[in-house]
Amino acid sequence: MNRLKMNEAFPESYKLLREIDTLIKKTGIPPLYLELIKLRASQLNGCAYCLNIHSNDAIKYGEDPKRIYVLSAWREAKEWFTEEEQVILQLTEEITQIRNHGISDEVYNKSIELFGEQKTVYLITAAININSWNRLGVGLNMHPVNNKS
């Protein structure tokens, strides 16, 4: 079933989400960290459309595909992810699964310790924004294009 296209039905809203993406890219957070946030939230939210885009983007930025393969089970492969990346993944999970308890004091404090307040705000904003995109992708039934036929 065809559903509406947000960028056509409410372009102002779509534009604002894009602007937040642009702002986040200007914060100095490494692009691979941002892609980890986007990938992990998209995994949790089941957004195939975003997973396709951000897997490709992460690889373009130099991410090892093997890390993408194990990302959903990153706790079982901790040695593959730096301490900073682990905190970013935990922060992303706690924001994405906000109904559980919000951001725990442990993760919040560790993020402040490693990144400082300003970068923690940027990381939180990045996680919130990809969750918004995921809700558009899943809610509007968007699917990645399969070029293999």
C-alpha positions in Angstrom: 0.0 0.0 0.0 1.3 3.4 -0.9 1.5 5.9 2.0 2.1 9.6 2.0 5.5 11.0 1.5 6.4 13.2 4.5 8.7 15.5 2.4 5.7 16.2 0.1 2.8 16.2 2.7 4.6 18.3 5.3 7.8 19.6 3.8 8.4 22.1 6.6 8.6 19.3 9.2 10.8 17.2 7.0 13.1 20.2 6.4 13.5 20.7 10.2 14.6 17.1 10.7 17.2 17.6 7.9 18.4 20.8 9.5 18.9 19.0 12.8 21.0 16.4 10.9 23.1 19.2 9.4 23.6 20.8 12.8 24.7 17.5 14.4 27.2 17.0 11.6 28.8 20.4 12.5 29.3 19.5 16.1 32.6 17.7 15.7 31.3 14.3 16.7 33.1 11.9 14.4 30.9 10.7 11.5 31.4 7.0 12.4 30.1 7.7 15.9 27.0 9.3 14.4 26.6 6.3 12.1 26.8 3.9 15.0 24.0 5.9 16.7 21.9 5.8 13.5 22.5 2.1 13.0 21.8 1.0 16.6 18.6 3.0 16.9 17.5 1.7 13.5 18.1 -1.9 14.5 16.1 -1.4 17.7 13.3 0.3 15.8 13.3 -2.2 13.0 13.8 0.4 10.3 15.1 -1.4 7.3 15.1 1.8 5.2 17.4 3.6 7.6 19.6 0.5 8.2 20.3 0.3 4.5 21.2 4.0 4.2 23.4 4.2 7.3 25.2 0.8 6.7 26.2 2.2 3.3 27.2 5.6 4.8 29.2 3.9 7.6 31.1 1.9 5.1 31.8 5.0 3.0 33.2 6.6 6.2 35.6 3.6 6.6 33.6 1.4 9.0 34.6 -2.2 8.9 31.5 -4.2 7.7 32.3 -6.9 10.3 31.5 -4.4 13.1 28.1 -3.7 11.4 27.4 -7.4 11.3 27.8 -7.7 15.1 26.4 -4.4 16.1 23.1 -5.8 17.3 25.1 -8.0 19.8 27.8 -5.5 20.6 27.9 -6.5 24.3 29.1 -9.9 23.2 31.8 -8.3 21.1 32.9 -5.5 23.4 36.6 -5.8 22.3 35.4 -4.6 18.9 34.2 -1.3 20.2 36.1 1.4 22.1 34.9 2.6 25.5 33.5 5.7 23.9 31.6 3.7 21.3 30.2 1.4 24.0 28.9 4.5 26.0 27.4 5.9 22.7 25.7 2.6 22.1 24.3 2.4 25.6 23.1 6.0 25.4 21.4 5.4 22.1 19.7 2.2 23.4 18.4 4.0 26.5 17.1 6.9 24.5 15.5 4.6 21.9 14.0 2.4 24.6 13.0 5.4 26.7 9.9 3.6 28.2 12.3 1.3 30.2 13.8 4.0 32.4 15.3 6.8 30.4 19.0 7.5 30.5 20.5 5.8 33.5 22.7 7.7 35.9 25.5 5.3 35.1 25.4 5.9 31.4 24.7 9.7 31.7 27.7 10.1 34.1 30.0 8.1 32.0 29.0 10.1 28.9 29.7 13.4 30.7 33.1 12.0 31.9 34.1 10.9 28.4 32.6 13.6 26.3 31.7 16.5 28.5 28.3 18.1 28.8 28.2 19.8 25.3 29.1 16.7 23.3 26.7 14.6 25.5 23.9 16.9 24.4 25.0 16.5 20.8 25.0 12.7 21.2 21.5 12.7 22.8 20.2 15.0 20.0 21.6 12.6 17.4 19.8 9.7 19.0 16.6 11.6 19.3 16.7 12.7 15.7 17.4 9.2 14.2 14.5 7.9 16.3 12.3 10.5 14.6 13.5 9.4 11.2 12.9 5.7 12.2 9.3 6.5 13.1 8.8 8.1 9.7 10.4 5.1 8.0 8.5 2.4 9.9 5.3 4.4 10.3 5.0 5.3 6.6 6.1 1.8 5.5 9.2 2.9 3.7 11.4 0.1 2.4 14.9 0.1 1.0 15.2 -0.5 -2.7 16.7 -3.8 -3.6 18.9 -3.3 -6.6 19.5 -7.1 -7.0 17.0 -8.5 -9.4 
